[in-house]
Structures are given as structure tokens and as C-alpha cells.
């Protein structure tokens, strides 16, 4: 009997997980061996179950999909990861691929496209939904990206961008620590690093620069 492809599904919505499990399981050569409603549990499932593939959302509690991808690739490099998301922005796409995702598929994709993406990555290829791959390439060809903004984005880690966003939204150090499940000391360290990297000396200037460069919304 041919060995089935073992899959772990990570999404914080039960109805989405149920639908994906049904779709994936309908293919005779696949089996869903684990599910997780947040990033941390997904990583634990990968370490325990050693699946061939992880199908994950990007927006999840406790650990988001991008951090999950980085963790999975670090702990289980052979595991393929397909990001299934509603996000179409270049920032999400580039960050997800940089984290190590093998495919980036939109949630409005058909079952056929999803399975094509999955089978492609299992063969060692990469896949990006056509609706966004064209825009991504076009954006670079037309030079729409401001290079200084890109350099600043590259300068900051993902966690620093998360902290910066919460600072700009007016969150206190304690609120940031609670939201990101880190200590207040770690928040203060991130705040210090942000000011050093962005060359500002107070929170007001930090927020102003972040808004000016499009790192956070107004």
C-alpha cells in the first residue's frame, strides 16, 4: 500500500479546519494527521507528528503564521509549508516567502488550485497564486517600492515591527507584553533597539517615523 502524505492544518477557525480536512482527506494519497488552532500548537504538532506538509493561515493567536513557518523550517527543514491566507499585500507575501514558505495561496482559490500548489511543493517546486504573483512582479518592474522604506523594513525584525505597531497604537509596555506573550523587560529591549535602529530618541519621534515610512497605519 502506498504511503500517504501526512498533513497538519493550522487555522484558528474551526469551520476552516473542518473544510480543509475534508478537502485534503478526499485525495486518496493524503491524510490529515493533526490540527492546531494557534501557531504554538502547530509547531508542537509538527515536532510530534513529523508531517510531510503543513497548511497554515497567517493570522493566528499566540504565534502568527510567519513565525510558525520560521519555527517549522528550523525544526523540520524537510517539511513543506503552504501558506493559505486572505492577505494580498506585498509585505505579507515577501515576509512569508522569506520565512521559508514553499507556497502562497489565497483563501479564495479553488480546490484544484490548492491541490496543485500542494503537489507542486511536494515535488520541490514553489507556488504563488497567479492573482498576486503578477502584481508582485509588476510592482518591482515599475519601481513602485520606495527603496529607503524597504531598507528600513529589512532593518527591523518581525518582532520589532510587531512591537512598533503596538507602540503606535498606544499600547503600554505591559499591554504589549501580554499581547505578544513576552516579558516587560523584553518589550523595553525591543523599544530600545527600535530607537537605535531608526535613529530617534523618543516614542513620539519613533511613531512619527513609522507612520511616515508606512511601517504602521495612521
C-alpha positions, -999 to +999 in steps of 0.1 A: +000+000+000+014+034-010+024+056+019+001+086+023+013+122+026+009+133+062-006+168+066-010+192+096-036+220+093-032+252+113-060+278+114-078+295+143-113+290+127-128+255+134-150+257+103-120+264+081-101+235+096-131+212+091-134+222+055-097+218+047-096+184+065-125+172+043-109+185+011-074+172+018-087+138+030-108+134-002-075+128-020-066+091-015-029+097-012-032+123+017-042+121+053-046+148+079-027+137+110-030+169+131-048+202+135-040+233+155-059+265+163-028+286+170+008+288+159+024+273+191+003+242+190+010+238+153+048+238+159+042+213+187+022+191+163+050+193+137+076+182+162+055+153+174+039+141+141+067+149+116+043+156+087+054+160+051+033+192+048+019+220+069-011+240+056-013+272+076-031+305+079-010+336+086-032+354+111-034+333+143-032+338+180-001+332+203+022+327+173+013+341+138+018+321+106+051+337+096+067+329+129+052+295+127+068+289+093+102+300+106+099+277+135+088+247+114+116+252+089+141+254+117+129+223+135+119+202+105+135+215+073+122+187+052+085+197+060+069+217+032+048+246+042+018+261+022+005+295+034-032+298+029-044+333+035-066+363+026-036+387+026-026+400-008-001+427+002+035+425-010+047+429+026+029+397+037+040+378+006+076+387+008+078+381+046+061+347+042+084+336+015+115+349+034+103+329+064+106+297+043+071+291+029+070+269-002+037+282-015+015+312-010-022+305-018-052+328-014-082+316+005-105+322-024-085+297-045-103+267-059-098+232-045-080+224-077-055+252-073-048+244-037-041+207-045-019+219-075+001+241-051+004+212-026+016+187-051+040+213-066+058+219-033+059+182-026+079+179-058+104+205-046+088+235-065+074+268-053+039+282-059+023+316-057-013+323-066-014+338-101-036+367-089-008+380-067+024+368-085+017+391-115+011+421-092+043+413-073+065+412-103+048+442-119+054+462-087+091+457-089+093+463-126+075+496-123+097+506-093+067+514-071+085+505-039+104+532-021+139+519-016+145+537+017+113+522+031+124+488+020+158+492+037+141+502+070+117+472+068+147+449+063+165+465+092+137+456+117+130+420+127+094+408+126+090+410+163+103+446+163+077+455+137+050+439+159+062+459+189+064+491+168+028+486+156+015+482+192+035+512+204+020+533+176-015+521+187-008+535+221-003+502+240+017+503+272+047+480+278+025+457+299-001+455+273+025+448+246+040+421+268+006+405+274-003+406+237+029+391+225+034+367+254+068+382+263+082+399+294+082+437+300+120+436+300+119+421+265+095+448+254+118+475+268+147+459+250+128+459+217+118+495+222+155+505+228+166+486+197+139+503+176+151+537+186+187+528+179+180+513+145+156+541+134+179+568+150+152+585+171+153+595+208+117+594+220+085+575+215+068+604+196+095+605+170+095+567+167+058+567+159+061+596+135+088+579+115+070+546+115+039+563+100+059+583+075+076+552+062+044+532+061+055+507+087+023+512+106-011+528+097-021+563+107 
